[in-house]
Amino acid sequence: MIGLNNNELKMLQSLPLNIKVGKSILRIKEFTSYYGIDGVYVSFSGGKDSSVLLDIVCKFCVLYGYKKVYVAFSDTGLEFPELKQFVGNYVKYLSLKHKIDVILDKVRPNMSFKQVVSKYGYPVISKKVSRSLHDLQNPTSKNVNIRNLYLTGITSTGRECKSRKLAKKYYPLINADFRIHNRCCDKMKKEPLHKYEKDTNRKPIIGMLAEEGEERKKAYMQHGCINWKRESCNPLGFWKEQDVLQYIWENKIPVASVYGQLIIIDGKFKFTGEQRTGCIFCMYGCHLEKGEDRRFIRLSKTHPQLYNYCINGGEYDEEGKWVPSNKGLGLGHVLDQINVDYKEVK
Ligand code: SF4
């Protein structure tokens, strides 16, 4: 499963669901045989993908006679409240359903989102664009070459690398009155889980789909379901979103209430509520959303208090940079500058 090409990935992605479940269980078995059941944990966000993953890992435990499994939930404070509530209930549900100990550990970041944004900057557009803008906002003698690459698409050795060139439409953000950085994911999600892994000496089983983005696809095509170098297992990597929904439908597993009901429209599974449950205040990708898909408009309707906290507030700090204030995160000011409509039409 290492070094897949596009056709091989497509072939795997087109397999029927029951075959996919079997293959995923075999990958979990391979990973767990190496590290032992005490040496692995399921990274559980409370979202639909990791809910399916956890049910499958429990099935694997039953099949191979394991009586327990460790689960880590990263409590970033950026989850929908319904999701946070769901996590504990789902773990209890699975323990009863599979008659094994599903042991839940909660990990928390050292900093709040408000502190991360104030210190490092707001996450906007995408990780890549935020990283480029951070460097361009903070010129030093050490980052001359990388800044030149972002502006020209030419490396220090003269090689053309168009994919690293920052689109001109984002140039005005270099001089924005707020900091921009891609550090948020590291601080809020990666570092707490890395600490957990170090403290417990457990390796993660994660639920990420290759179809979810170019970086994930690239990583999956390179390593397959098990990245032995990074010591992580991604057994649903070759699943499609429709497989995840079909699994929920066929196995009648509960999902967080924020998703609403699972229905079938024109032969496709769809939730009546949120389709995805990432961090509620994240601005990555929101510039691409249209109509009913716009996350902040939806938030204004479903969670008006959280919406007000997120959009309102904000103040200038002693360096003249826009940062969150006691009244709120001040995202409205940032969204205005990346031309995202967040105002609910009444
Ligand atoms: S997804 Fe967005 S809000 Fe969540 S941790 Fe990453 S950058 Fe921060």
Residues whose N, C-alpha, C, O or C-beta is under 5 A from the ligand:
A	BS01	SF4	P123 C184 C185 M188 C279 F281 C282
